[in-house]
């Protein structure tokens, strides 16, 4: 009965709070998810678990299931890819130590982005980005918001195109975890590794399949088939890849805040036919009560 109940719920397994580059606090994020009818929410901030405790407390009060998660930055094939760790133990030492290393690098990278933008004639960028941080990590999105506020671009997407991508003045190449390291940290924390928003990487089909093959061989278990950044056709394409590699299918909005009205919590299409949902593994390992109280 618990398994049937859990399968019928609305899941959103990719979201961000002010602990990384979202604009809602963990508590506000959970409240908004609840209002949107989400039953099972994963908080997956970039390279940090610092928002989990606050989110879990609010989820417990609202009766929403909170899946502790993280989005780990990975360097693979000459580019950055993101791997979600779902249903992780936030107290796992290996995961904590690995994320601490990435957070230290993030601090240096933010300062370096500021230095490069200053050389390009935009002084005060680091200080401006840092002033927009409500958590502890300064990310590229904070720089983008600052540059929009300062009148250097019309919106965040324009900032990324003209300032923060390869070949542009504020670009700093990522030096993140290896794929093997990220999957080891997630496994040691008892979690499920999922490749996040695979269509966003603009890889050739053969390169993406190399990534998924290596990911699967290293113990990765899931692919984000349905994403807030995927088109309908991309969802079906990713569903085929998931079936080919025997990967579980995940669904997440990648919600960052209400500033992007086209991207809302829980407003996701159903998984394509033939997919095996990643949340079936939650049922095999825990029940909803344990998930909602993982963070204590």
C-alpha positions as CSV (number, residue, x, y, z in Angstrom):
1,X,0.0,0.0,0.0
2,X,2.8,2.4,0.8
3,X,4.5,1.8,-2.5
4,X,1.2,2.5,-4.5
5,X,0.6,5.6,-2.5
6,X,4.2,6.9,-3.1
7,X,4.0,6.2,-6.8
8,X,0.8,8.4,-7.2
9,X,2.4,11.5,-5.7
10,X,3.7,14.6,-7.6
11,X,7.5,14.6,-7.6
12,X,9.9,17.4,-8.3
13,X,13.4,16.1,-7.8
14,X,15.5,19.1,-8.7
15,X,15.3,22.5,-7.0
16,X,17.5,25.3,-5.5
17,X,17.4,27.6,-2.6
18,X,19.4,30.6,-1.3
19,X,21.9,28.0,0.0
20,X,23.3,28.1,-3.5
21,X,21.9,30.3,-6.4
22,X,18.1,30.1,-5.7
23,X,16.2,33.2,-4.6
24,X,13.9,31.6,-2.0
25,X,15.1,30.4,1.4
26,X,14.9,26.6,2.0
27,X,11.8,27.2,4.1
28,X,10.2,29.5,1.5
29,X,11.0,27.0,-1.3
30,X,9.2,24.1,0.6
31,X,6.2,26.4,1.2
32,X,6.0,27.3,-2.5
33,X,6.3,23.6,-3.5
34,X,3.5,22.7,-1.1
35,X,1.3,25.5,-2.5
36,X,2.1,24.2,-6.0
37,X,0.8,20.7,-5.1
38,X,4.2,19.0,-4.9
39,X,4.2,16.0,-2.6
40,X,7.8,14.9,-2.9
41,X,10.5,17.6,-3.3
42,X,14.3,17.2,-3.6
43,X,16.4,20.1,-2.5
44,X,19.5,19.9,-4.7
45,X,21.6,23.0,-4.2
46,X,24.9,23.3,-6.0
47,X,27.8,21.7,-4.1
48,X,26.2,22.2,-0.7
49,X,23.9,20.6,1.8
50,X,23.5,23.6,4.0
51,X,19.8,24.1,3.3
52,X,18.6,20.6,4.0
53,X,18.0,20.9,7.7
54,X,15.8,24.0,7.3
55,X,13.9,22.5,4.4
56,X,13.3,19.2,6.2
57,X,11.9,21.0,9.2
58,X,9.4,23.0,7.2
59,X,8.5,19.9,5.1
60,X,7.8,18.0,8.3
61,X,5.4,20.7,9.4
62,X,3.6,20.8,6.1
63,X,3.5,17.0,5.5
64,X,5.6,17.2,2.4
65,X,8.3,14.6,1.7
66,X,11.7,16.2,1.5
67,X,14.4,14.2,-0.3
68,X,17.8,15.4,0.8
69,X,19.9,16.0,-2.3
70,X,22.8,17.9,-3.9
71,X,23.9,18.9,-7.4
72,X,27.6,18.2,-7.8
73,X,29.7,20.0,-10.3
74,X,31.8,17.6,-12.4
75,X,34.5,18.0,-15.0
76,X,34.1,15.5,-17.8
77,X,35.1,15.5,-21.5
78,X,36.4,19.0,-21.4
79,X,33.2,20.5,-20.0
80,X,31.1,20.9,-16.9
81,X,28.3,18.5,-16.2
82,X,26.1,18.2,-13.2
83,X,25.2,15.0,-11.2
84,X,22.4,15.0,-8.7
85,X,22.8,13.0,-5.5
86,X,19.2,12.0,-4.4
87,X,18.2,10.7,-1.0
88,X,21.7,11.2,0.4
89,X,22.7,11.2,4.1
90,X,23.8,14.8,4.6
91,X,26.1,13.8,7.5
92,X,28.1,11.3,5.4
93,X,31.8,12.3,5.9
94,X,33.0,11.5,2.4
95,X,30.3,13.6,0.8
96,X,30.9,16.5,3.2
97,X,34.6,16.5,2.6
98,X,34.2,16.3,-1.2
99,X,31.7,19.2,-1.2
100,X,34.0,21.3,1.1
101,X,36.7,21.0,-1.6
102,X,34.3,22.2,-4.3
103,X,33.1,25.1,-2.1
104,X,36.7,26.2,-1.6
105,X,37.2,26.2,-5.4
106,X,33.9,28.1,-5.8
107,X,35.2,30.8,-3.6
108,X,38.4,31.2,-5.6
109,X,36.5,31.1,-8.9
110,X,34.1,33.9,-7.8
111,X,37.1,36.1,-7.0
112,X,38.7,35.3,-10.3
113,X,35.5,36.1,-12.2
114,X,35.4,39.4,-10.5
115,X,39.1,40.1,-11.4
116,X,38.4,39.2,-15.1
117,X,35.3,41.4,-15.3
118,X,37.2,44.3,-13.7
119,X,39.9,44.0,-16.4
120,X,37.1,44.1,-19.0
121,X,35.9,47.4,-17.6
122,X,33.3,46.3,-15.0
123,X,34.7,47.2,-11.5
124,X,33.0,46.1,-8.4
125,X,31.5,42.9,-9.9
126,X,32.6,40.6,-7.1
127,X,31.4,42.8,-4.4
128,X,28.1,43.3,-6.3
129,X,27.6,39.6,-6.8
130,X,28.5,38.9,-3.2
131,X,25.9,41.4,-2.0
132,X,23.2,39.4,-3.6
133,X,24.2,36.2,-1.8
134,X,21.8,35.0,0.9
135,X,23.7,31.8,1.7
136,X,27.5,31.2,1.6
137,X,28.3,30.5,-2.1
138,X,28.9,33.1,-4.8
139,X,27.9,31.6,-8.1
140,X,27.8,32.8,-11.7
141,X,24.1,33.4,-11.4
142,X,24.8,36.0,-8.7
143,X,27.2,37.8,-11.1
144,X,24.5,37.6,-13.8
145,X,22.0,39.2,-11.5
146,X,24.4,42.0,-10.6
147,X,25.3,42.7,-14.2
148,X,21.6,43.0,-15.1
149,X,21.0,45.3,-12.1
150,X,24.0,47.4,-13.2
151,X,22.6,47.8,-16.7
152,X,25.2,45.7,-18.5
153,X,22.6,43.3,-19.9
154,X,18.8,43.1,-20.3
155,X,18.4,39.7,-18.5
156,X,20.3,36.9,-17.0
157,X,20.4,34.8,-20.2
158,X,22.0,37.7,-22.0
159,X,24.7,38.0,-19.3
160,X,25.7,34.3,-19.8
161,X,25.9,34.7,-23.5
162,X,28.0,37.8,-23.5
163,X,30.0,37.6,-20.3
164,X,30.2,34.2,-18.6
165,X,30.7,31.5,-21.2
166,X,33.8,30.3,-23.0
167,X,35.5,33.0,-24.9
168,X,33.8,35.8,-23.0
169,X,35.5,38.2,-20.4
170,X,34.1,36.6,-17.2
171,X,34.6,33.0,-18.1
172,X,36.7,30.8,-15.8
173,X,37.1,27.2,-16.7
174,X,35.7,24.9,-14.1
175,X,38.0,22.5,-12.2
176,X,35.5,20.3,-10.5
177,X,35.2,16.8,-9.2
178,X,35.8,13.9,-11.5
179,X,32.8,11.7,-12.5
180,X,34.3,8.9,-10.5
181,X,34.7,11.0,-7.4
182,X,31.2,12.4,-7.5
183,X,29.6,9.0,-7.8
184,X,31.8,7.7,-5.0
185,X,30.7,10.5,-2.7
186,X,27.0,9.9,-3.5
187,X,27.3,6.1,-3.1
188,X,29.1,6.5,0.3
189,X,26.2,8.8,1.4
190,X,23.7,6.1,0.4
191,X,22.3,8.1,-2.4
192,X,21.3,7.6,-6.0
193,X,23.4,9.4,-8.7
194,X,21.4,11.0,-11.6
195,X,22.8,12.9,-14.6
196,X,21.1,16.3,-14.4
197,X,19.4,18.1,-17.5
198,X,21.4,16.1,-20.1
199,X,20.0,18.0,-23.1
200,X,21.5,21.3,-21.8
201,X,25.1,20.1,-22.4
202,X,24.7,20.4,-26.2
203,X,26.8,17.3,-26.7
204,X,26.8,15.2,-29.8
205,X,24.8,12.1,-29.5
206,X,27.9,9.9,-29.5
207,X,29.5,12.1,-26.7
208,X,26.4,12.0,-24.6
209,X,26.3,8.2,-24.9
210,X,29.9,8.0,-23.9
211,X,29.1,10.0,-20.8
212,X,26.1,7.8,-20.0
213,X,28.1,4.6,-20.6
214,X,30.9,5.7,-18.3
215,X,28.4,7.0,-15.7
216,X,26.6,3.6,-15.7
217,X,29.8,1.6,-15.5
218,X,30.8,3.7,-12.4
219,X,27.6,2.9,-10.7
220,X,25.4,5.8,-11.7
221,X,21.7,4.9,-11.6
222,X,19.6,7.6,-13.1
223,X,19.0,10.2,-15.9
224,X,16.9,13.3,-15.6
225,X,14.6,12.6,-18.4
226,X,12.0,15.3,-17.7
227,X,13.6,18.7,-16.9
228,X,12.4,22.2,-16.8
229,X,14.9,23.0,-19.5
230,X,14.0,20.0,-21.8
231,X,11.6,20.3,-24.7
232,X,9.0,17.6,-25.3
233,X,11.2,16.0,-28.0
234,X,14.2,16.1,-25.7
235,X,12.3,14.3,-23.0
236,X,11.5,11.4,-25.4
237,X,15.1,11.3,-26.6
238,X,16.4,11.1,-23.0
239,X,13.9,8.4,-22.2
240,X,15.3,6.3,-25.0
241,X,18.8,6.9,-23.7
242,X,17.7,5.9,-20.2
243,X,16.2,2.6,-21.5
244,X,19.3,1.9,-23.6
245,X,21.6,2.2,-20.5
246,X,19.2,0.7,-18.0
247,X,19.0,4.0,-16.1
248,X,16.1,5.0,-13.9
249,X,14.2,8.1,-15.0
250,X,14.0,11.3,-12.9
251,X,11.9,14.4,-13.2
252,X,12.8,17.9,-11.9
253,X,12.0,21.5,-12.6
254,X,15.5,22.9,-11.7
255,X,13.5,25.7,-10.0
256,X,15.6,28.7,-8.9
257,X,12.9,31.1,-7.9
258,X,9.8,33.1,-9.0
259,X,11.8,35.4,-11.2
260,X,11.5,32.8,-14.0
261,X,7.7,32.5,-14.3
262,X,8.0,30.1,-17.2
263,X,9.6,27.5,-14.9
264,X,7.5,26.5,-11.9
265,X,7.7,23.9,-9.2
266,X,5.9,20.7,-10.0
267,X,4.7,21.8,-13.5
268,X,6.3,18.9,-15.3
269,X,5.0,16.4,-17.9
270,X,4.7,12.8,-17.0
271,X,7.6,10.5,-17.7
272,X,7.4,9.0,-21.2
273,X,6.0,5.5,-21.4
274,X,8.4,2.7,-20.6
275,X,10.5,4.7,-18.1
276,X,11.3,3.3,-14.7
277,X,10.9,6.1,-12.2
278,X,13.8,6.8,-9.9
279,X,11.4,7.1,-7.0
280,X,10.7,3.4,-7.2
281,X,14.1,3.0,-5.7
282,X,13.1,5.2,-2.8
283,X,10.3,2.7,-2.1
284,X,12.7,-0.2,-2.2
285,X,15.1,1.5,0.2
286,X,12.9,3.5,2.6
287,X,9.3,4.6,3.1
288,X,8.0,8.2,2.9
289,X,8.3,8.7,6.6
290,X,12.0,8.0,6.6
291,X,12.6,10.2,3.6
292,X,10.9,13.1,5.2
293,X,13.0,12.8,8.3
294,X,16.4,11.9,6.9
295,X,17.9,15.2,8.1
296,X,16.6,14.7,11.6
